[in-house]
């Protein structure tokens, strides 16, 4: 499918040195194939909208269901993120990463082609590498509700062995952004831990991360959850649909883990490996009842 790539106007070939074209020369898909897959980008097939443009669902000629992330035609806004996603996703394959199928770079159009996730994003089910933008809308769910991470445009490579951080302009989403990273512009693995901790709070409370209409102490979900956990009142703020369904010691362990993740200082946060172990332990406590 990639062998039919058009030689028309290309952002990538105009800014990337020929020696750097890999993987950009391995995954191209012709624009006409994507027009056919989406009935010429029918608006009824739009499944998401972001600052970059729109996401369409489609079906390729071989029957593969895909999600097409289309950057605004004729605009160079988001070009760096477009290139970064191709570079990152073409290098990695993991059962919990959304699979990268290819890209299109023709006629001033920039389109990323990923596997289609039947059940949308995690946030829609809650209330109706350093990734750098871990949030519930970037965690997608397949037909069996297996979660996978997407949107690696803002991502950064990990620090070298002799480094503790990467210095970079602040990018991320309000409410999910590591306050230490915001203050210092120093990005570490613990920045993702903070963002994931916010997602954990969101999963158990099923509410917006920032809710300006609520009382002042409740506006920021991470801060509110942290205060309630310290007071032993986490069970009072969880999703009403979960009340009575979670074993107290399991909820306590889950809450402890989430609060540790959103500690203001990165050194006080657990590693992602520790987070995984703690969540598995909380799950075992819950399953012992089931």
Buried (B, 14 or more C-beta within 10 A) or exposed (E): BEEEBBEEEBBBBEEBEEEEEEBBBEBBBBBEBBEBBBEEBEEEBBBBEEEBBBBBBBBBEEEBBBBBBBBBEEEEEBBEBBBBBBBBBBEEEEEEBBBBBBBBBBEBBBBBBBBBBEBEBBBEBBEEBBBBBBBBBBBBBBEEEEBBBBBBBBBBEBBEEEEEBBEBEEBBBEBBBBBBBEEBEBBBBBBBBBBBBBBBBBBBBBBBBBBEEBEEEBBBBBBBBBBBBEEEEBBEBBBEEBEEEBBEBBBBBBBBBBBBBBBBEBEEBBEBEBBEEBBEBBEEBBEEEE
